[in-house]
Amino acid sequence: MSNIIFSPGEKVILSGKGRVEQPIRGEGELYLTNKRIVLIHRTGLIRKRETPLVDIRLDQISYAKVEGLLSKVLVIGIPQGGTVIAYKIKVSNPDSWLAAIYSGRQ
């Protein structure tokens, strides 16, 4: 488990390797909690540095869907400045992530 800071009452629902392809590029460990979705990039062999590449509160998500047939990708839409930014995240079994996001938003 990572040493990223979770707020009190925040529980990890799913975690796994993830790779963001849009609007930024990077990979790391993806966490879905009951409050947000976070992608942590780790660097360093001895002194590990953790950089959050994606940190999205579930209540910020305007839509979430799975795109693609053979190579499925999780797409999360976040409103920003009058437009919606689509985060494309490659993760194993994106359908289960999608279901968990929708169940966590209720």
N, C-alpha and C positions, 0 to 999 in steps of 0.2 A: 504494500500500500504506500502511496505517496505521502509526503509530509505537507501537501498543500492544505491550506486552512479551510476547513469546512465550518460553517456557522452552526451554532447550537440548534439541534433539531434537524439538521441536514443529514439525510441518509443516502448512501450510494445504492442506486437501483441496478445499474449496469456499468461495467467497465471493460475495456479492451483496447487493443491497438487501433489507432485511427490516423487518417491522413487527410488533411484539408487540401483541396485542389483549387478552391476559389472562395473568396476574393484574395486570399493569401495562400501561400504554399508552406507546408510543414507537416511534420508527423510527430506522434507521441502517444501518450496514454489518454484515452477518452473516457470521461466519467459522466454518467447521467445520475444526478441526484434528484431528490424530490423537489428541488428548487431551481436547478440550473444544469447546463451541459458545459463541460470544461474539457479542453484539450491541453495537456501539459507536455511540453517539449523538454527533454532532458539532455544536457551536454556535460562533458567532463568525465574522466575516468576515475579520478580519486575524489575530487571535490565536485559532487554533483550539483549542477545548477538547474533549477526548474523555471521555465518560462511559460506562463499561460499564453497560448496562441489564440485560443477561443474561450470566451467566458460569457455565456448567454443565459440570462434568467429565463425560465420557462414562460413567465408572463409577458416576455418581450416577443415571443415567437408569433408571427402572424400566420404562418403555415409551415407544415412539415410534410414531406412526401418522399417516396423512393422513385428514382429515375433509372432507366436502363433495363435491358433484358438480360444480357449475359454478364455484364459488369455493372452490378447495381450500386447506386450511390445514394446516400441519405442527403436530402436537400432541405435546409432550414432557412426560411425567409424571416428577415429582421427589418422592421421599418427604421430608416435612418434619413432624416432630413427630407421628408416628402417622397422618398422612393423606398423600394424594398431591396435590400441586399440579400442575395442568395448565397448561403454557405454550402458548398458541396463537400461532404465528408465521406471518405471511403472507410467503411468499417465492415467487419464480417457480420453477416446476417442483419442487414439494415432494416428488414421488415420487423424484427423483434425490437430494434431501437425505436422505430416509428411508433409501434404499439405502446411501448413504455413511455414515450414522450407524451402521447395523448392521454394515457391513463394517469400520468403524473401531473397534468395540467388541470385536472378536475378538482 
